Amino acid sequence: MSTEGDGAEAAAGLATAAAAAEEAAPAEDPAPKPAPAEAAAPTLRCLLLTGFGGYDKVKLQRRPAATPAPGPGQLSLRVRACGLNFSDLFARQGLNDRLPPLPVTPGIEGAGEVVAVGEGVADRKVGDRVMVLTRWGMWQEEATVPATHTFLMPEAMTFEEASALLVNYLTAYMVLFDFGNLRPGHSVLVHMAAGGVGMAALQLCRTVENVTVFGTASASKHEVLQKNGVAHPIDYHTADYAAEIRKISPKGVDTVMDTRGGYDTAKGYGLLRPLGKVVSYGVANMLTGPKRNLVAMARTWWNQFSVTAQQLLQSNRAVCGFYLGALEEDTELLRGVVARLVALYSQGHIKPHIDSVWPFEKVADAMKQLQEKKNVGKVVLVPGPQEN
Ligand SMILES: NC(=O)c1ccc[n+]([C@@H]2O[C@H](COP(=O)([O-])OP(=O)(O)OC[C@H]3O[C@@H](n4cnc5c(N)ncnc54)[C@H](OP(=O)(O)O)[C@@H]3O)[C@@H](O)[C@H]2O)c1
C-alpha cells in the first residue's frame, strides 16, 4: 500500500531504467563492450509491466543498485518472495484502475528482510523479517514501502508462506467472519475453492465447529478439496452448482463467497437461507484468456446483480461487497486482523498452501498457472536467479 507519491517515484525510477535498458539495447551495431568497472556495477532484478496485454508484457529487467534510502516513515527491504494474485492478471490486461502510468513494477504483496529504516520508524529495525501489503511494486529484489504497511513475520514462517498470507487470508477472514459472521453449524459456498483465497477460506472454516463447505473447482482438484474440508466439491464446468447444492441442502447455504460476479451473484443470492449473505469480492467471469475479452467484460457487467432495500427487507438476506485494496489506509483495522491470523498460524490452525514457486524469469509460466486454472493454493515468485 505505497502512497501515490512513493509508487510514482518508484515507477519513474523504473521508467528511467526501462528507457535506459531500451536505449542500451543494440539496434544494428553491436554495443561497445562495457569498461570493467561498469560491468561490475551491481544491479537489482525487477519485473516491469511495460504495456497491457498478454504474458509477454511483463519483462525481467535490471536496474542499478543504489544504497537504500527510505524516506520518513518508510523502510527498504530485500524481497525474498512475492505473491501472485488474480488481481495481477487483471492489472496486466489493463483492468486495474489503481495502477500508476506504465511502466510499473506489479505485485501487491511480498516478504523479505529490512535493510534500511527511514526517519520516524521506531517499530522496525534492520534485519527484521516482514510481510508487506502494497498497491504495486513488490516484484523486485529491493522495495521501499511505508513502514505502516509492513507486518512482522512469526519466527517459524518462511518467506514463501509470508508472501502467501496477507492478501489471501485477510480477504478470506474478513469475508467469512466480519461480513459472513461464521458460526458453528453454518454452511458456506466457496467459489474457486482450490485457489489462493479459496484454500485460505477452507482452513478458516475449519476453525469453527461443524461448518459445511460446498466448494466449486475443476474436477482434478476435488480430492485435495475433500482432504481440506470440503464436504461437497462441485465441478462448475460440467454441473449447475446451484442445482447440485439444492439437491443436498434444499434450504440453501448461509454464506456465499462470490468471486465470479455477473450472473453468479444472482445465483448465489438465490441460494441463501434466511439471514444468509452473498459477499461479492471478485469478477473472475470477466477473464477468459491471457488478453482482455470485451464480450466477457460486457456480459459480466450486464448480468451484474442488483437488488433494492425493500427486496432485502422482505427476503431476510444481505449482499455485501469486499475490496481489500480500498482498506489500504485502514492500517489499524488490518493490523488487528493480521494479529489474529498470525496467532492462528502460530497455533497451527492455518498454513498457506503453496502451489508452486517460480523465479522472476518464469513469470509468464507463473501467470499461466493461474490463468489456465492449474493452481491449487498460492503461486509465489522469487527474485531468483533461476537455479539450473
Ligand atoms: N476483493 C478483494 O479484495 C480480493 C482479494 C483477493 C482476491 N480476490 C478475488 O478472489 C478470487 C480468487 O483470487 P486468487 O488470487 O486466490 O486466485 P485463484 O483462486 O488462485 O485463481 C486461480 C483459480 O481460479 C479459478 N478460476 C475461476 N474462474 C477463472 C477464470 N475466469 N480464469 C482463471 N481462473 C479461474 C481456477 O480454478 P478452478 O477453475 O479449478 O476453480 C484457477 O485455478 C478472484 O476472483 C480475485 O479477484 C478479491
The ligand as an SDF file (V2000), in Angstrom:
LIG
                    3D

 48 52  0  0  0  0  0  0  0  0999 V2000
  -11.8830   -8.1100   -3.3310 N   0  0  0  0  0  0  0  0  0  0  0  0
  -10.6840   -8.4000   -2.8520 C   0  0  0  0  0  0  0  0  0  0  0  0
  -10.1230   -7.6600   -2.0420 O   0  0  0  0  0  0  0  0  0  0  0  0
   -9.9900   -9.6470   -3.3200 C   0  0  0  0  0  0  0  0  0  0  0  0
   -8.7360  -10.0090   -2.7780 C   0  0  0  0  0  0  0  0  0  0  0  0
   -8.1450  -11.2100   -3.2220 C   0  0  0  0  0  0  0  0  0  0  0  0
   -8.7800  -11.9820   -4.1920 C   0  0  0  0  0  0  0  0  0  0  0  0
   -9.9830  -11.5720   -4.6920 N   0  0  0  0  0  0  0  0  0  0  0  0
  -10.6880  -12.3830   -5.7010 C   0  0  0  0  0  0  0  0  0  0  0  0
  -10.7530  -13.7170   -5.2270 O   0  0  0  0  0  0  0  0  0  0  0  0
  -10.6930  -14.6130   -6.3180 C   0  0  0  0  0  0  0  0  0  0  0  0
   -9.5640  -15.5890   -6.0690 C   0  0  0  0  0  0  0  0  0  0  0  0
   -8.3200  -14.9020   -6.1630 O   0  0  0  0  0  0  0  0  0  0  0  0
   -6.9320  -15.6580   -6.0130 P   0  0  0  0  0  0  0  0  0  0  0  0
   -5.8820  -14.6080   -6.1580 O   0  0  0  0  0  0  0  0  0  0  0  0
   -6.9770  -16.5110   -4.8200 O   0  0  0  0  0  0  0  0  0  0  0  0
   -6.8700  -16.5390   -7.3200 O   0  0  0  0  0  0  0  0  0  0  0  0
   -7.0130  -18.1130   -7.5010 P   0  0  0  0  0  0  0  0  0  0  0  0
   -8.3090  -18.5550   -6.9130 O   0  0  0  0  0  0  0  0  0  0  0  0
   -5.7920  -18.7860   -7.0710 O   0  0  0  0  0  0  0  0  0  0  0  0
   -7.1670  -18.1150   -9.0800 O   0  0  0  0  0  0  0  0  0  0  0  0
   -6.9320  -19.1360   -9.9290 C   0  0  0  0  0  0  0  0  0  0  0  0
   -8.0480  -20.1720   -9.9640 C   0  0  0  0  0  0  0  0  0  0  0  0
   -9.3310  -19.5710  -10.1750 O   0  0  0  0  0  0  0  0  0  0  0  0
  -10.1920  -20.4750  -10.8670 C   0  0  0  0  0  0  0  0  0  0  0  0
  -10.8970  -19.7110  -11.8910 N   0  0  0  0  0  0  0  0  0  0  0  0
  -12.2190  -19.4780  -11.9290 C   0  0  0  0  0  0  0  0  0  0  0  0
  -12.5430  -18.6860  -12.9420 N   0  0  0  0  0  0  0  0  0  0  0  0
  -11.3950  -18.3940  -13.5820 C   0  0  0  0  0  0  0  0  0  0  0  0
  -11.0890  -17.6150  -14.7180 C   0  0  0  0  0  0  0  0  0  0  0  0
  -12.0320  -16.9580  -15.3810 N   0  0  0  0  0  0  0  0  0  0  0  0
   -9.8230  -17.5400  -15.1180 N   0  0  0  0  0  0  0  0  0  0  0  0
   -8.8450  -18.2070  -14.4540 C   0  0  0  0  0  0  0  0  0  0  0  0
   -9.0860  -18.9540  -13.3560 N   0  0  0  0  0  0  0  0  0  0  0  0
  -10.3490  -19.0520  -12.9170 C   0  0  0  0  0  0  0  0  0  0  0  0
   -9.3050  -21.5710  -11.4140 C   0  0  0  0  0  0  0  0  0  0  0  0
   -9.5330  -22.7460  -10.6800 O   0  0  0  0  0  0  0  0  0  0  0  0
  -10.8640  -23.6220  -10.8500 P   0  0  0  0  0  0  0  0  0  0  0  0
  -11.4010  -23.3720  -12.2230 O   0  0  0  0  0  0  0  0  0  0  0  0
  -10.4080  -25.0110  -10.6370 O   0  0  0  0  0  0  0  0  0  0  0  0
  -11.7730  -23.1160   -9.7820 O   0  0  0  0  0  0  0  0  0  0  0  0
   -7.8800  -21.1000  -11.1220 C   0  0  0  0  0  0  0  0  0  0  0  0
   -7.0160  -22.1730  -10.8420 O   0  0  0  0  0  0  0  0  0  0  0  0
  -10.5450  -13.7370   -7.5680 C   0  0  0  0  0  0  0  0  0  0  0  0
  -11.8180  -13.5030   -8.1110 O   0  0  0  0  0  0  0  0  0  0  0  0
   -9.9720  -12.4510   -7.0380 C   0  0  0  0  0  0  0  0  0  0  0  0
  -10.2430  -11.3450   -7.8420 O   0  0  0  0  0  0  0  0  0  0  0  0
  -10.5710  -10.4240   -4.2790 C   0  0  0  0  0  0  0  0  0  0  0  0
  1  2  1  0
  2  3  2  0
  2  4  1  0
  4  5  1  0
  4 48  2  0
  5  6  2  0
  6  7  1  0
  7  8  2  0
  8  9  1  0
  8 48  1  0
  9 10  1  0
  9 46  1  0
 10 11  1  0
 11 12  1  0
 11 44  1  0
 12 13  1  0
 13 14  1  0
 14 15  2  0
 14 16  1  0
 14 17  1  0
 17 18  1  0
 18 19  2  0
 18 20  1  0
 18 21  1  0
 21 22  1  0
 22 23  1  0
 23 24  1  0
 23 42  1  0
 24 25  1  0
 25 26  1  0
 25 36  1  0
 26 27  1  0
 26 35  1  0
 27 28  2  0
 28 29  1  0
 29 30  1  0
 29 35  2  0
 30 31  1  0
 30 32  2  0
 32 33  1  0
 33 34  2  0
 34 35  1  0
 36 37  1  0
 36 42  1  0
 37 38  1  0
 38 39  2  0
 38 40  1  0
 38 41  1  0
 42 43  1  0
 44 45  1  0
 44 46  1  0
 46 47  1  0
M  CHG  2   8   1  16  -1
M  END
$$$$
